[in-house]
Amino acid sequence: MIEVNKEYIEKLKDIIEAKDDQAASYALEELHPADIAELYEKLNINEAIYLYLLLDGERAADVLMELDDEDRHKLLKQLPTEVIAKQFIDNLESDDA
């Protein structure tokens, strides 16, 4: 199990700054959506959006549900409408399968 501590967050910020999608996705792979939501509180909005866009539709929805209302509102306000719509549609399609 991964411990989300100051060292982990600093390493993740370095990965985000380098725009290393693969390393960032791998860093989030083992985390529960609630842990990712908690992590977002320690990142700036651009860092949080970067990570959010790497999540698949279902996991992104789970993370949104774990965010407090204020953080959810901030994140959704910054995301393009088409990104939100695509994740919603992808999630619906995977539920229908």
DOPA-396470 format. One record per atom (N, C-alpha, C): residue number from 1; residue in one letter; x, y, z. Coordinates in steps of 0.02 Angstrom, whole numbers. Layout:
// DOPA-396470
[NUM; A; [X; Y; Z]]
...
END
This chain:
// DOPA-396470
[1; M; [42; -59; 0]]
[1; M; [0; 0; 0]]
[1; M; [45; 63; 0]]
[2; I; [24; 111; -38]]
[2; I; [62; 173; -45]]
[2; I; [42; 222; 10]]
[3; E; [92; 252; 41]]
[3; E; [79; 303; 92]]
[3; E; [83; 371; 58]]
[4; V; [29; 409; 61]]
[4; V; [27; 476; 31]]
[4; V; [54; 525; 83]]
[5; N; [120; 534; 81]]
[5; N; [153; 580; 127]]
[5; N; [185; 636; 87]]
[6; K; [220; 680; 122]]
[6; K; [250; 739; 90]]
[6; K; [299; 718; 35]]
[7; E; [338; 667; 48]]
[7; E; [386; 643; -2]]
[7; E; [351; 618; -65]]
[8; Y; [297; 580; -56]]
[8; Y; [258; 554; -112]]
[8; Y; [229; 612; -153]]
[9; I; [202; 662; -119]]
[9; I; [172; 719; -153]]
[9; I; [224; 758; -192]]
[10; E; [283; 768; -163]]
[10; E; [337; 804; -198]]
[10; E; [359; 766; -260]]
[11; K; [365; 700; -254]]
[11; K; [384; 658; -311]]
[11; K; [330; 663; -366]]
[12; L; [267; 661; -345]]
[12; L; [212; 666; -393]]
[12; L; [211; 734; -428]]
[13; K; [226; 787; -390]]
[13; K; [229; 854; -420]]
[13; K; [284; 858; -472]]
[14; D; [341; 825; -460]]
[14; D; [395; 822; -508]]
[14; D; [373; 786; -571]]
[15; I; [337; 731; -563]]
[15; I; [311; 693; -620]]
[15; I; [262; 736; -660]]
[16; I; [219; 772; -626]]
[16; I; [171; 815; -660]]
[16; I; [208; 870; -698]]
[17; E; [257; 900; -667]]
[17; E; [295; 954; -699]]
[17; E; [330; 928; -762]]
[18; A; [353; 865; -760]]
[18; A; [386; 835; -818]]
[18; A; [334; 811; -870]]
[19; K; [270; 815; -852]]
[19; K; [215; 791; -895]]
[19; K; [226; 719; -917]]
[20; D; [245; 677; -869]]
[20; D; [257; 606; -881]]
[20; D; [192; 568; -867]]
[21; D; [150; 563; -918]]
[21; D; [84; 531; -910]]
[21; D; [89; 460; -883]]
[22; Q; [137; 422; -909]]
[22; Q; [143; 353; -888]]
[22; Q; [161; 347; -814]]
[23; A; [210; 386; -792]]
[23; A; [230; 385; -722]]
[23; A; [173; 410; -676]]
[24; A; [138; 462; -699]]
[24; A; [82; 489; -659]]
[24; A; [26; 438; -653]]
[25; S; [10; 405; -708]]
[25; S; [-43; 354; -707]]
[25; S; [-23; 297; -661]]
[26; Y; [40; 276; -665]]
[26; Y; [65; 223; -621]]
[26; Y; [62; 244; -548]]
[27; A; [78; 307; -534]]
[27; A; [76; 331; -465]]
[27; A; [5; 330; -436]]
[28; L; [-45; 339; -479]]
[28; L; [-115; 339; -456]]
[28; L; [-146; 270; -454]]
[29; E; [-115; 223; -490]]
[29; E; [-143; 156; -500]]
[29; E; [-163; 121; -435]]
[30; E; [-121; 126; -385]]
[30; E; [-132; 90; -322]]
[30; E; [-176; 128; -272]]
[31; L; [-192; 190; -288]]
[31; L; [-230; 232; -241]]
[31; L; [-305; 222; -248]]
[32; H; [-339; 223; -192]]
[32; H; [-412; 222; -190]]
[32; H; [-437; 291; -210]]
[33; P; [-496; 296; -241]]
[33; P; [-523; 362; -260]]
[33; P; [-524; 413; -203]]
[34; A; [-537; 390; -142]]
[34; A; [-537; 436; -84]]
[34; A; [-466; 464; -72]]
[35; D; [-415; 422; -82]]
[35; D; [-346; 444; -74]]
[35; D; [-328; 495; -128]]
[36; I; [-351; 483; -189]]
[36; I; [-338; 531; -243]]
[36; I; [-372; 597; -229]]
[37; A; [-434; 594; -204]]
[37; A; [-470; 655; -186]]
[37; A; [-432; 693; -131]]
[38; E; [-406; 658; -83]]
[38; E; [-368; 690; -29]]
[38; E; [-303; 720; -57]]
[39; L; [-273; 685; -103]]
[39; L; [-212; 709; -136]]
[39; L; [-225; 775; -173]]
[40; Y; [-282; 780; -205]]
[40; Y; [-300; 841; -242]]
[40; Y; [-298; 903; -197]]
[41; E; [-314; 894; -133]]
[41; E; [-314; 950; -86]]
[41; E; [-244; 978; -76]]
[42; K; [-193; 938; -91]]
[42; K; [-124; 958; -81]]
[42; K; [-91; 983; -145]]
[43; L; [-129; 983; -200]]
[43; L; [-103; 1005; -265]]
[43; L; [-137; 1070; -285]]
[44; N; [-105; 1106; -331]]
[44; N; [-140; 1164; -358]]
[44; N; [-190; 1139; -411]]
[45; I; [-233; 1182; -433]]
[45; I; [-288; 1161; -477]]
[45; I; [-261; 1133; -543]]
[46; N; [-208; 1161; -570]]
[46; N; [-181; 1135; -633]]
[46; N; [-151; 1065; -625]]
[47; E; [-119; 1052; -568]]
[47; E; [-93; 986; -554]]
[47; E; [-150; 936; -546]]
[48; A; [-201; 956; -511]]
[48; A; [-259; 912; -500]]
[48; A; [-293; 896; -566]]
[49; I; [-301; 945; -609]]
[49; I; [-332; 934; -675]]
[49; I; [-290; 886; -716]]
[50; Y; [-225; 896; -716]]
[50; Y; [-180; 852; -754]]
[50; Y; [-192; 779; -733]]
[51; L; [-193; 766; -668]]
[51; L; [-204; 698; -644]]
[51; L; [-274; 674; -660]]
[52; Y; [-322; 717; -651]]
[52; Y; [-392; 697; -663]]
[52; Y; [-401; 674; -736]]
[53; L; [-370; 708; -782]]
[53; L; [-377; 691; -853]]
[53; L; [-344; 625; -871]]
[54; L; [-302; 599; -828]]
[54; L; [-271; 534; -840]]
[54; L; [-315; 476; -817]]
[55; L; [-366; 490; -778]]
[55; L; [-410; 438; -751]]
[55; L; [-461; 416; -803]]
[56; D; [-480; 352; -802]]
[56; D; [-534; 330; -846]]
[56; D; [-601; 356; -818]]
[57; G; [-653; 353; -857]]
[57; G; [-717; 383; -840]]
[57; G; [-745; 361; -773]]
[58; E; [-744; 296; -760]]
[58; E; [-773; 271; -697]]
[58; E; [-732; 293; -637]]
[59; R; [-666; 288; -643]]
[59; R; [-623; 308; -587]]
[59; R; [-628; 384; -576]]
[60; A; [-631; 422; -630]]
[60; A; [-639; 495; -625]]
[60; A; [-703; 512; -588]]
[61; A; [-757; 477; -604]]
[61; A; [-821; 488; -571]]
[61; A; [-817; 471; -497]]
[62; D; [-782; 417; -481]]
[62; D; [-774; 397; -411]]
[62; D; [-735; 450; -372]]
[63; V; [-683; 477; -404]]
[63; V; [-643; 529; -371]]
[63; V; [-686; 591; -360]]
[64; L; [-724; 611; -410]]
[64; L; [-769; 669; -403]]
[64; L; [-815; 661; -343]]
[65; M; [-842; 601; -335]]
[65; M; [-889; 589; -280]]
[65; M; [-854; 594; -212]]
[66; E; [-790; 580; -210]]
[66; E; [-752; 583; -147]]
[66; E; [-729; 654; -129]]
[67; L; [-728; 699; -178]]
[67; L; [-707; 768; -164]]
[67; L; [-760; 804; -123]]
[68; D; [-739; 850; -81]]
[68; D; [-789; 890; -46]]
[68; D; [-820; 937; -98]]
[69; D; [-878; 966; -81]]
[69; D; [-916; 1006; -128]]
[69; D; [-875; 1063; -159]]
[70; E; [-837; 1097; -118]]
[70; E; [-798; 1155; -142]]
[70; E; [-744; 1133; -192]]
[71; D; [-708; 1080; -175]]
[71; D; [-655; 1055; -220]]
[71; D; [-686; 1028; -285]]
[72; R; [-742; 993; -280]]
[72; R; [-776; 967; -339]]
[72; R; [-796; 1024; -385]]
[73; H; [-825; 1076; -355]]
[73; H; [-846; 1134; -394]]
[73; H; [-787; 1167; -429]]
[74; K; [-731; 1176; -393]]
[74; K; [-671; 1208; -422]]
[74; K; [-645; 1166; -481]]
[75; L; [-643; 1101; -472]]
[75; L; [-616; 1058; -525]]
[75; L; [-662; 1059; -586]]
[76; L; [-726; 1051; -575]]
[76; L; [-773; 1050; -632]]
[76; L; [-776; 1116; -668]]
[77; K; [-768; 1170; -631]]
[77; K; [-770; 1237; -661]]
[77; K; [-711; 1246; -709]]
[78; Q; [-655; 1214; -695]]
[78; Q; [-595; 1222; -736]]
[78; Q; [-592; 1173; -795]]
[79; L; [-631; 1120; -792]]
[79; L; [-629; 1070; -846]]
[79; L; [-673; 1092; -904]]
[80; P; [-649; 1080; -965]]
[80; P; [-691; 1095; -1023]]
[80; P; [-754; 1052; -1022]]
[81; T; [-809; 1080; -1043]]
[81; T; [-873; 1045; -1042]]
[81; T; [-870; 980; -1081]]
[82; E; [-834; 981; -1137]]
[82; E; [-831; 920; -1178]]
[82; E; [-794; 863; -1143]]
[83; V; [-747; 880; -1099]]
[83; V; [-712; 828; -1060]]
[83; V; [-760; 796; -1011]]
[84; I; [-798; 836; -976]]
[84; I; [-847; 810; -928]]
[84; I; [-898; 767; -964]]
[85; A; [-923; 792; -1021]]
[85; A; [-974; 756; -1059]]
[85; A; [-946; 689; -1084]]
[86; K; [-884; 689; -1109]]
[86; K; [-854; 627; -1134]]
[86; K; [-848; 576; -1078]]
[87; Q; [-825; 597; -1020]]
[87; Q; [-818; 550; -965]]
[87; Q; [-886; 524; -943]]
[88; F; [-936; 566; -944]]
[88; F; [-1003; 545; -925]]
[88; F; [-1029; 494; -975]]
[89; I; [-1020; 507; -1039]]
[89; I; [-1044; 462; -1092]]
[89; I; [-1006; 396; -1089]]
[90; D; [-939; 400; -1081]]
[90; D; [-899; 339; -1076]]
[90; D; [-921; 297; -1017]]
[91; N; [-936; 329; -961]]
[91; N; [-958; 294; -902]]
[91; N; [-1026; 260; -913]]
[92; L; [-1072; 295; -947]]
[92; L; [-1137; 265; -963]]
[92; L; [-1129; 205; -1009]]
[93; E; [-1087; 211; -1060]]
[93; E; [-1076; 157; -1106]]
[93; E; [-1046; 96; -1071]]
[94; S; [-1000; 106; -1025]]
[94; S; [-970; 50; -990]]
[94; S; [-1020; 18; -942]]
[95; D; [-1067; 56; -915]]
[95; D; [-1119; 29; -872]]
[95; D; [-1169; -14; -912]]
[96; D; [-1179; 5; -976]]
[96; D; [-1226; -32; -1018]]
[96; D; [-1198; -99; -1041]]
[97; A; [-1133; -105; -1041]]
[97; A; [-1101; -166; -1067]]
[97; A; [-1116; -227; -1026]]
END
